[in-house]
Amino acid sequence: MSKVQLKPSDKAIIKLFTDREHDIYNAGFKDAKERNKTIFKFVPDTKPIHNEEVYNIIIDSVCTWFKIKKSELFSGMRCQYLVIPRSMAINLLRECTAFSFPQLAVLTGKDHTSLIYHVQMRLNKKHYWSIDNNHAVYAVIKGLINEKCKKSDKQ
């Protein structure tokens, strides 16, 4: 067997790795796997109770207000007339339901970072959210959703 010659950069990487393992051991963990188990806990992807009804109410309200089809709302189309309805629907879903961003990503077919971007744009009043009219429409749709939710709770 021949010995492999390591470059100085490889030696530095090995040194960093062994130092990290040594620090983990000194911190009271037997190995890195045990440490990762304690820090990174698995959270199951469960749906919160009764949010499916609210999800359908929000999608219906946004689609009727903007006169678009449900199939268009979260489709792969990148048309300009779909930008504001999508952002409104995403913000309403985030605010009115207990869904997490990964759960909303599964429901909408978008990446969870895109959803975070839409929510941040509304909170920071950037781009089309800087227009007060869009905030007024958002408030009206949110009021409609609240009324529909109260009606469905009574039934």
Steps between C-alpha positions, in 0.01 A plus 500: 500500500624843412458798725286785376661839515269758654505861398533762776132599448391137555701484822329816622154354428587180688634707791179706514288185494693332780492820709123518456459136601720565804288804598181295470649230721608756760151650498366173639384333179640161407498573128366742242195284429380526858552877491300535178216292644466735794513822297313412179168351602268362236168686479230296325312664215153499651214724398343717768134435579227672290745689279394316184165683512668837554744425216208438260318814620812714443564360153133545402493859630819605321394335174155662501638844594759500220281300257754228432474121495621288790721306259675825400570623852787265585582375152842532342385797290702817554247752373490846652129487584567204734771664713279699737235227549771245579665730749166580664409132524840409647483780757143412597586132530794580723303741719167318527619140536750321720682348204879525505692617193594143396136391533385797291769417245349153456148644468590775254768322300747783563831494683478604866758775443270656239224507760731668752587759234131580439431545871808722546396717204163570663653572840767730354255660252719435198415488127124472443435492877616862523167601342239563770226367273645148525495518880136608486411207272690269736295628796171459308582142398609422855165632626314280252698199614424573866127520421507171308693331781247617758214368284669162458563478876129559574400217268 
